[in-house]
Amino acid sequence: MGGGAPVSVQSMTNTDTRDHAATLAQIDRFTAAGCEIVRVAIPHADALDGFERVCQGSPLPVIADIHFDHRLAIEAARRGAAKLRINPGNIGATQRVDAVIEAAGEAGIPIRIGVNAGSLAEEFHDRDWPLAQKLAASAEAFCTHFESRGFKDIVVSAKASSVNATIDAYRMLAGTLPYALHIGVTEAGTTFAGTIKSAVGLGVLLADGIGDTLRVSLTADPVEEVRVGWEILAALDIRRRGPELVSCPTCGRCQVDLVPIAEEVERRLRSIDTPVKVAVMGCIVNGPGEARDADIGVAAGKGVGLIFRRGEPVKKVPEGDIVSALMDEIASLDVE
């Protein structure tokens, strides 16, 4: 992470960590969707046994997410955590934070210093500053303390539910800190609103070259967080996993029922890892051009679709056969 490594996509389990089987099953779903790092909450001591078994069975690096009780972080480091995530502002006294730093150092694992509005450094709580400035200053102060303890294996996050505050905070940190930045708009909302807020906030930062790893925070199935994360990276041509779907918004010229066709193609493409570009176009205005530009595409006419393969028309099919014809062509690309 950082140092020129690709921007990685994270998510967080929402299962009961004590139920290691359910947690590992969810991690398997994350893995299939392209998740590269997983965070797991340890809310109390009786979750530690389950956490240890998750670490032993997970195909992904497992981050221990700890709040309030520094002893849980120390024990998680001993039980196989690949990284600790703490908010020093809610861990408590300095000696407790120092004990966590020591445990991470002994285990040879990094710590993510997480800062949000509820876990600012105490000296910045009551300052009449914009939230972004408080977030950045708190993160910098925590990093300075970690450095004073000889610990520099650090990842930093400074998230807010406000898109503008998030962007401003990370821009400040990117100009002052040498550490990897974990970016995200926290508590972004449900799938619809949260995707939009995350795409705007993370998109601006990534376009600025800021961010080494990301999580999209949605009130939804966390697998959706992974999918949205990859879509944000792909939209900026930073990283791409699997197919790219191009589809038109439809207009009065469209003479097929394009929306369900495009949705079904999108659904089926989720099971494909091939980085193929697929165009689903509804009329003759932009359709043939876009379809020709794609690896596989369709330009629809009245009740029919003309299938293109790498710029060349290959066949005309009835509207009801468009999806299967596209998928057959994609499958044949895999064979080549």
matplotlib code that plots the C-alpha trace (Angstrom):
import matplotlib.pyplot as plt

x = [0.0, 1.4, 4.9, 3.6, 1.4, -2.0, -4.9, -6.6, -10.3, -11.5, -14.7, -15.8, -17.8, -21.1, -21.5, -21.1, -17.3, -18.0, -19.5, -16.4, -18.1, -20.5, -17.8, -15.6, -18.5, -19.0, -15.3, -15.5, -18.2, -16.0, -13.1, -15.3, -16.3, -12.7, -12.1, -8.4, -8.4, -11.1, -11.8, -13.4, -14.9, -13.8, -16.4, -15.7, -13.3, -15.6, -15.1, -11.4, -11.6, -13.8, -11.4, -8.5, -10.2, -11.2, -7.5, -6.5, -9.1, -9.4, -8.1, -7.6, -5.5, -7.7, -7.6, -8.8, -11.2, -10.9, -12.5, -12.3, -10.6, -6.8, -6.6, -8.6, -6.1, -3.1, -4.7, -5.8, -2.2, -1.2, -3.9, -3.1, -4.3, -2.6, -3.2, -4.8, -7.3, -7.7, -8.9, -6.4, -8.9, -11.2, -8.6, -8.0, -4.9, -1.5, -0.1, -2.9, -2.1, 1.5, 0.7, -1.1, 1.9, 4.2, 2.0, 1.9, 5.7, 6.2, 3.8, 5.4, 2.1, 1.0, -1.6, -4.2, -4.7, -8.4, -9.8, -13.4, -15.6, -16.1, -12.4, -10.5, -7.3, -8.4, -6.6, -8.6, -12.1, -13.2, -11.2, -13.2, -11.9, -13.5, -14.0, -11.5, -8.8, -9.6, -9.4, -6.1, -4.5, -5.7, -4.2, -0.9, -0.7, -1.3, 1.3, 3.8, 3.2, 3.6, 6.8, 8.1, 7.6, 9.7, 6.7, 6.2, 4.4, 1.3, -1.8, -3.9, -7.6, -9.5, -13.1, -16.3, -19.8, -19.5, -17.9, -16.3, -14.9, -13.5, -11.8, -10.4, -9.0, -7.3, -5.8, -4.2, -2.8, -1.5, 0.6, 2.1, 2.3, 4.5, 2.2, -0.3, -3.8, -7.0, -9.8, -13.5, -16.6, -17.8, -21.5, -22.3, -25.8, -27.8, -26.8, -28.1, -27.1, -24.0, -22.7, -23.1, -21.4, -18.6, -18.1, -17.9, -15.6, -13.3, -13.3, -12.1, -9.3, -8.2, -8.2, -5.8, -3.6, -4.6, -5.4, -3.7, -6.6, -10.3, -13.6, -17.0, -19.2, -22.8, -25.8, -26.2, -24.8, -21.1, -20.4, -21.9, -19.1, -16.6, -18.4, -18.8, -15.1, -14.0, -16.4, -14.9, -11.4, -12.4, -14.2, -10.9, -8.9, -6.9, -7.6, -10.1, -11.5, -13.6, -15.8, -16.8, -20.4, -21.3, -25.1, -27.1, -29.7, -32.4, -34.6, -37.7, -35.7, -35.2, -37.4, -36.5, -37.0, -33.4, -33.4, -34.0, -31.6, -28.8, -29.6, -29.5, -26.2, -24.8, -25.9, -24.3, -21.1, -20.5, -19.4, -16.8, -13.3, -12.2, -11.5, -13.8, -15.7, -19.4, -21.7, -25.5, -26.9, -30.6, -30.7, -28.8, -27.6, -24.6, -25.3, -23.2, -20.2, -20.2, -20.8, -17.9, -15.6, -16.3, -15.0, -18.6, -21.6, -25.2, -26.9, -30.7, -33.2, -36.9, -37.3, -33.8, -30.2, -27.1, -24.2, -20.7, -17.5, -14.4, -15.8, -17.4, -21.1, -21.5, -25.2, -28.7, -30.8, -34.4, -34.8, -35.4, -32.1, -29.8, -28.6, -27.7, -26.1, -23.9, -22.9, -22.1, -19.7, -18.1, -17.6, -15.9, -13.5, -12.4, -11.5, -9.2]
y = [0.0, 3.3, 3.7, 3.3, 0.3, 0.2, 1.8, -1.0, -1.6, -2.4, -3.3, -4.2, -7.2, -6.7, -10.2, -11.0, -11.6, -14.4, -16.3, -17.0, -19.2, -16.5, -13.9, -16.0, -16.7, -12.9, -12.5, -15.1, -13.0, -9.9, -11.8, -12.8, -9.2, -8.0, -6.9, -6.8, -6.0, -6.7, -5.0, -6.8, -5.3, -6.5, -4.8, -6.9, -9.6, -12.5, -11.7, -12.4, -16.1, -15.7, -13.0, -15.3, -18.0, -15.5, -14.5, -18.1, -18.8, -15.5, -15.3, -11.6, -9.6, -8.9, -5.5, -5.4, -2.5, -1.4, 1.4, 2.5, -0.6, -0.7, -4.2, -5.6, -4.0, -5.6, -9.0, -8.7, -8.0, -11.2, -13.2, -12.6, -9.2, -7.9, -4.4, -2.5, 0.3, 2.6, 6.1, 7.4, 10.0, 7.4, 4.9, 7.0, 8.0, 8.3, 5.3, 3.1, 4.3, 3.7, 0.1, -0.5, 1.0, -1.4, -4.4, -3.5, -3.1, -6.5, -8.1, -6.3, -4.9, -1.3, 0.8, 2.9, 6.2, 6.9, 10.4, 11.6, 14.2, 12.0, 11.2, 14.4, 15.0, 16.6, 19.9, 20.6, 19.7, 23.2, 25.3, 27.5, 25.9, 24.3, 20.5, 19.7, 21.7, 19.9, 16.5, 17.2, 18.8, 15.8, 13.3, 15.2, 15.4, 11.6, 10.9, 13.1, 11.1, 7.8, 9.0, 10.0, 6.4, 5.3, 3.9, 4.9, 2.0, 4.2, 4.6, 7.7, 8.4, 11.6, 11.0, 13.1, 12.6, 15.9, 15.5, 19.0, 18.5, 15.1, 16.5, 19.5, 17.4, 14.9, 17.7, 19.2, 15.8, 15.0, 18.1, 17.4, 13.7, 11.0, 8.2, 6.2, 7.6, 5.6, 7.6, 7.5, 9.5, 8.1, 7.3, 8.2, 6.7, 4.1, 2.6, 5.4, 8.5, 6.9, 5.9, 9.4, 11.0, 8.5, 8.8, 12.6, 12.7, 9.9, 10.8, 14.3, 13.0, 10.2, 12.6, 14.8, 11.8, 11.4, 8.1, 4.7, 2.6, 3.2, 2.1, 3.1, 3.3, 2.3, 1.3, -1.8, -5.2, -4.4, -6.4, -3.3, -1.2, -3.3, -3.0, 0.8, 1.1, -0.6, 1.4, 4.7, 3.5, 2.3, 5.6, 7.4, 4.7, 4.1, 0.4, -1.8, -5.2, -7.0, -5.6, -2.1, -1.5, 1.5, 2.0, 4.9, 6.8, 6.1, 8.7, 8.8, 7.2, 3.9, 1.1, -1.7, -2.0, -1.1, -0.7, -4.3, -5.4, -3.2, -4.3, -8.0, -7.5, -5.7, -8.5, -11.2, -9.3, -9.4, -13.0, -12.2, -11.1, -10.4, -6.7, -6.4, -3.3, -3.9, -1.3, -1.6, 1.2, 1.9, 3.7, 4.6, 8.1, 7.0, 3.3, 2.0, 4.2, 3.3, -0.4, -0.4, 1.2, -1.6, -5.2, -6.4, -4.2, -3.9, -1.1, -1.6, -0.9, -1.6, -4.8, -6.0, -5.6, -5.5, -7.2, -5.9, -7.6, -5.4, -2.9, -5.3, -6.2, -10.0, -10.7, -9.3, -10.8, -10.3, -8.1, -11.1, -12.7, -9.6, -10.5, -14.1, -13.1, -10.5, -13.0, -15.7, -13.2, -12.3, -16.0, -16.5, -13.7, -15.6, -18.6, -16.6]
z = [0.0, -1.0, -2.6, -6.1, -5.3, -7.1, -5.2, -3.3, -2.6, 0.9, 2.6, 6.1, 7.3, 9.1, 10.5, 14.2, 14.5, 17.0, 14.2, 12.3, 9.7, 8.7, 8.7, 6.4, 4.1, 3.7, 3.1, 0.3, -1.3, -1.0, -2.6, -5.5, -6.0, -6.1, -2.5, -1.6, 2.1, 4.7, 8.0, 10.9, 14.0, 17.5, 19.7, 22.8, 24.2, 23.4, 19.7, 19.8, 19.3, 16.3, 15.0, 15.3, 13.3, 10.7, 10.3, 10.0, 7.2, 5.3, 1.8, 2.3, 4.8, 7.9, 9.7, 13.3, 13.8, 17.4, 19.4, 23.0, 24.5, 23.8, 25.2, 22.3, 19.9, 21.7, 21.7, 18.0, 17.1, 18.9, 17.2, 13.6, 12.5, 9.4, 10.5, 13.4, 12.8, 15.8, 16.5, 19.0, 20.0, 21.5, 22.8, 25.9, 27.8, 26.0, 27.7, 26.2, 22.7, 23.4, 24.4, 21.1, 19.2, 21.1, 20.3, 16.6, 16.5, 18.2, 15.7, 12.7, 11.5, 10.5, 12.2, 10.5, 12.4, 11.9, 12.6, 12.3, 13.9, 16.9, 17.5, 17.2, 19.2, 22.5, 21.8, 18.7, 20.0, 20.9, 18.4, 16.1, 12.9, 9.9, 10.4, 7.7, 9.5, 12.8, 11.1, 9.4, 12.5, 14.6, 12.2, 12.0, 15.8, 16.2, 13.5, 15.3, 18.5, 16.8, 15.2, 18.7, 19.7, 16.8, 14.9, 11.2, 9.7, 9.4, 7.2, 7.8, 7.3, 8.0, 7.0, 7.3, 6.1, 4.3, 0.8, 0.9, 4.4, 3.3, 0.2, 2.1, 4.9, 2.6, 0.4, 3.6, 4.6, 1.2, 1.3, 4.8, 5.5, 3.9, 4.8, 2.8, 2.8, 3.2, 1.6, 1.9, 2.7, 6.0, 6.7, 3.0, 3.1, 1.3, -2.0, -4.2, -2.2, -0.8, -4.2, -5.5, -2.5, -2.6, -6.3, -6.0, -3.0, -3.9, -7.6, -6.9, -4.6, -6.9, -9.9, -7.8, -7.2, -3.6, -2.0, -1.7, -0.6, -0.4, 1.1, -0.1, 3.0, 2.2, 4.3, 2.1, 1.4, 1.8, -1.4, -3.1, -1.6, -3.4, -6.7, -6.4, -5.4, -8.6, -10.7, -9.3, -10.1, -13.6, -14.4, -13.9, -15.7, -12.6, -12.3, -14.0, -12.9, -15.4, -18.2, -18.9, -19.9, -22.1, -22.5, -23.8, -21.8, -24.4, -26.1, -28.3, -31.2, -29.3, -30.6, -28.2, -24.5, -23.8, -20.0, -19.0, -21.7, -20.3, -16.8, -17.6, -19.5, -16.5, -14.1, -16.3, -16.7, -12.9, -13.2, -15.9, -15.2, -18.8, -19.2, -22.2, -23.3, -24.1, -25.7, -25.5, -27.6, -28.5, -31.8, -35.0, -33.8, -31.7, -31.6, -34.5, -33.6, -30.0, -30.8, -33.2, -30.6, -28.2, -28.1, -28.3, -28.9, -30.1, -32.0, -31.8, -34.5, -34.5, -32.5, -33.5, -32.6, -34.9, -33.0, -33.5, -32.8, -32.6, -35.0, -37.5, -37.7, -37.3, -37.1, -36.6, -33.9, -32.6, -29.6, -27.3, -28.3, -27.9, -24.4, -25.2, -28.5, -26.7, -24.0, -26.6, -28.4, -25.1, -24.3, -27.7, -26.9, -23.8, -26.0, -28.3]

ax = plt.figure().add_subplot(projection="3d")
ax.plot(x, y, z, "-o")
ax.set_aspect("equal")
plt.show()
